[in-house]
């Protein structure tokens, strides 16, 4: 594992690739849950598939943007500095 430590942060900087992989893995779980919930309510595969596809296109983009913005916000992060700095 390669970590790039940012001098102003307490953790390794999250790469774009990592954000994309996290987004995709999260969305796979949500796709399954969306399909199951809508299918249970309607009993119709076409409606469940349609809802699953449409809702996951815009929510995936929203999640990705949300993650990238929050990674840049310093509020709530603890920054550890070396003694003597």
C-alpha atoms as an extended CHARMM CRD file, in Angstrom:
* protein
*
        85  EXT
         1         1  UNK       CA              0.0000000000        0.0000000000        0.0000000000  PROA      1               0.0000000000
         2         2  UNK       CA              1.3390000000        3.4210000000       -0.9570000000  PROA      2               0.0000000000
         3         3  UNK       CA              0.3660000000        6.3600000000        1.2070000000  PROA      3               0.0000000000
         4         4  UNK       CA              1.0110000000        9.9770000000        0.3480000000  PROA      4               0.0000000000
         5         5  UNK       CA              0.9900000000       11.9750000000        3.5490000000  PROA      5               0.0000000000
         6         6  UNK       CA             -0.1180000000       15.5580000000        3.2340000000  PROA      6               0.0000000000
         7         7  UNK       CA              1.8040000000       17.9230000000        5.5240000000  PROA      7               0.0000000000
         8         8  UNK       CA             -1.3750000000       19.7230000000        6.6490000000  PROA      8               0.0000000000
         9         9  UNK       CA             -3.4660000000       16.6150000000        7.3540000000  PROA      9               0.0000000000
        10        10  UNK       CA             -3.4770000000       13.8060000000        9.8920000000  PROA      10              0.0000000000
        11        11  UNK       CA             -4.2450000000       11.1290000000        7.3300000000  PROA      11              0.0000000000
        12        12  UNK       CA             -3.1300000000       10.0400000000        3.9160000000  PROA      12              0.0000000000
        13        13  UNK       CA             -4.6320000000       11.9750000000        1.0270000000  PROA      13              0.0000000000
        14        14  UNK       CA             -7.4410000000       10.0720000000       -0.6620000000  PROA      14              0.0000000000
        15        15  UNK       CA             -6.7480000000        9.5890000000       -4.3460000000  PROA      15              0.0000000000
        16        16  UNK       CA             -9.3120000000       10.0610000000       -7.0760000000  PROA      16              0.0000000000
        17        17  UNK       CA             -9.0780000000        6.3430000000       -7.8810000000  PROA      17              0.0000000000
        18        18  UNK       CA             -9.8860000000        5.3970000000       -4.2690000000  PROA      18              0.0000000000
        19        19  UNK       CA            -12.8940000000        7.7330000000       -4.2820000000  PROA      19              0.0000000000
        20        20  UNK       CA            -14.1530000000        6.1340000000       -7.4950000000  PROA      20              0.0000000000
        21        21  UNK       CA            -13.7400000000        2.5720000000       -6.1440000000  PROA      21              0.0000000000
        22        22  UNK       CA            -15.4970000000        3.5100000000       -2.8760000000  PROA      22              0.0000000000
        23        23  UNK       CA            -18.3210000000        5.1080000000       -4.8490000000  PROA      23              0.0000000000
        24        24  UNK       CA            -18.7910000000        2.0820000000       -7.1100000000  PROA      24              0.0000000000
        25        25  UNK       CA            -18.7150000000       -0.4560000000       -4.2630000000  PROA      25              0.0000000000
        26        26  UNK       CA            -21.2000000000        1.5810000000       -2.2360000000  PROA      26              0.0000000000
        27        27  UNK       CA            -23.5110000000        1.9650000000       -5.2280000000  PROA      27              0.0000000000
        28        28  UNK       CA            -23.5370000000       -1.8090000000       -5.8860000000  PROA      28              0.0000000000
        29        29  UNK       CA            -24.8720000000       -2.3410000000       -2.3670000000  PROA      29              0.0000000000
        30        30  UNK       CA            -27.4540000000        0.4230000000       -2.8490000000  PROA      30              0.0000000000
        31        31  UNK       CA            -28.5060000000       -1.0040000000       -6.2330000000  PROA      31              0.0000000000
        32        32  UNK       CA            -29.3080000000       -4.3310000000       -4.6040000000  PROA      32              0.0000000000
        33        33  UNK       CA            -31.1700000000       -2.7050000000       -1.7210000000  PROA      33              0.0000000000
        34        34  UNK       CA            -33.1510000000       -0.3970000000       -4.0360000000  PROA      34              0.0000000000
        35        35  UNK       CA            -34.1790000000       -3.2550000000       -6.2780000000  PROA      35              0.0000000000
        36        36  UNK       CA            -35.2150000000       -5.4440000000       -3.3390000000  PROA      36              0.0000000000
        37        37  UNK       CA            -37.2420000000       -2.6910000000       -1.6580000000  PROA      37              0.0000000000
        38        38  UNK       CA            -39.1170000000       -1.5990000000       -4.7970000000  PROA      38              0.0000000000
        39        39  UNK       CA            -39.7290000000       -5.1900000000       -5.8650000000  PROA      39              0.0000000000
        40        40  UNK       CA            -41.1380000000       -6.0170000000       -2.4240000000  PROA      40              0.0000000000
        41        41  UNK       CA            -43.4960000000       -3.0390000000       -2.6100000000  PROA      41              0.0000000000
        42        42  UNK       CA            -44.6220000000       -3.4680000000       -6.2280000000  PROA      42              0.0000000000
        43        43  UNK       CA            -43.9690000000       -7.1000000000       -7.0990000000  PROA      43              0.0000000000
        44        44  UNK       CA            -42.9080000000       -5.9080000000      -10.5700000000  PROA      44              0.0000000000
        45        45  UNK       CA            -39.3990000000       -6.4700000000      -11.8650000000  PROA      45              0.0000000000
        46        46  UNK       CA            -39.6010000000       -3.7900000000      -14.6050000000  PROA      46              0.0000000000
        47        47  UNK       CA            -40.6050000000       -1.0540000000      -12.1670000000  PROA      47              0.0000000000
        48        48  UNK       CA            -37.9330000000       -2.1220000000       -9.6900000000  PROA      48              0.0000000000
        49        49  UNK       CA            -35.2420000000       -2.1560000000      -12.3950000000  PROA      49              0.0000000000
        50        50  UNK       CA            -36.3430000000        1.2080000000      -13.8050000000  PROA      50              0.0000000000
        51        51  UNK       CA            -36.3320000000        2.9080000000      -10.4280000000  PROA      51              0.0000000000
        52        52  UNK       CA            -33.0270000000        1.2980000000       -9.5140000000  PROA      52              0.0000000000
        53        53  UNK       CA            -31.2990000000        2.5120000000      -12.6790000000  PROA      53              0.0000000000
        54        54  UNK       CA            -32.6360000000        6.0730000000      -12.7080000000  PROA      54              0.0000000000
        55        55  UNK       CA            -32.1810000000        6.7910000000       -9.0170000000  PROA      55              0.0000000000
        56        56  UNK       CA            -28.6800000000        5.3740000000       -8.9240000000  PROA      56              0.0000000000
        57        57  UNK       CA            -27.4040000000        7.4930000000      -11.7880000000  PROA      57              0.0000000000
        58        58  UNK       CA            -28.0460000000       10.8100000000      -10.0490000000  PROA      58              0.0000000000
        59        59  UNK       CA            -27.3620000000        9.5900000000       -6.5130000000  PROA      59              0.0000000000
        60        60  UNK       CA            -23.9850000000        8.1190000000       -7.5260000000  PROA      60              0.0000000000
        61        61  UNK       CA            -22.8990000000       11.4570000000       -8.9100000000  PROA      61              0.0000000000
        62        62  UNK       CA            -24.1970000000       13.1980000000       -5.7920000000  PROA      62              0.0000000000
        63        63  UNK       CA            -22.3380000000       10.8150000000       -3.4780000000  PROA      63              0.0000000000
        64        64  UNK       CA            -19.0710000000       11.2220000000       -5.3810000000  PROA      64              0.0000000000
        65        65  UNK       CA            -19.2680000000       15.0310000000       -5.2920000000  PROA      65              0.0000000000
        66        66  UNK       CA            -20.2230000000       14.9330000000       -1.6060000000  PROA      66              0.0000000000
        67        67  UNK       CA            -17.2010000000       12.7410000000       -0.7540000000  PROA      67              0.0000000000
        68        68  UNK       CA            -14.7510000000       14.9650000000       -2.6240000000  PROA      68              0.0000000000
        69        69  UNK       CA            -16.1040000000       18.1370000000       -0.9970000000  PROA      69              0.0000000000
        70        70  UNK       CA            -15.9970000000       16.6730000000        2.5240000000  PROA      70              0.0000000000
        71        71  UNK       CA            -12.4130000000       15.5010000000        1.9850000000  PROA      71              0.0000000000
        72        72  UNK       CA            -11.4310000000       19.1510000000        1.5110000000  PROA      72              0.0000000000
        73        73  UNK       CA            -13.2750000000       20.4890000000        4.5810000000  PROA      73              0.0000000000
        74        74  UNK       CA            -10.9560000000       20.8710000000        7.5540000000  PROA      74              0.0000000000
        75        75  UNK       CA            -13.7230000000       21.2270000000       10.1690000000  PROA      75              0.0000000000
        76        76  UNK       CA            -13.8030000000       18.2880000000       12.5590000000  PROA      76              0.0000000000
        77        77  UNK       CA            -10.4110000000       16.9270000000       11.5440000000  PROA      77              0.0000000000
        78        78  UNK       CA             -7.6590000000       16.6350000000       14.0960000000  PROA      78              0.0000000000
        79        79  UNK       CA             -4.2840000000       17.6630000000       12.7770000000  PROA      79              0.0000000000
        80        80  UNK       CA             -1.3080000000       16.2110000000       14.6170000000  PROA      80              0.0000000000
        81        81  UNK       CA              1.9230000000       18.1220000000       14.3610000000  PROA      81              0.0000000000
        82        82  UNK       CA              5.3850000000       16.9600000000       15.2810000000  PROA      82              0.0000000000
        83        83  UNK       CA              6.8110000000       18.2660000000       18.5280000000  PROA      83              0.0000000000
        84        84  UNK       CA              8.9860000000       21.2770000000       17.8020000000  PROA      84              0.0000000000
        85        85  UNK       CA              7.0290000000       22.4770000000       14.7530000000  PROA      85              0.0000000000
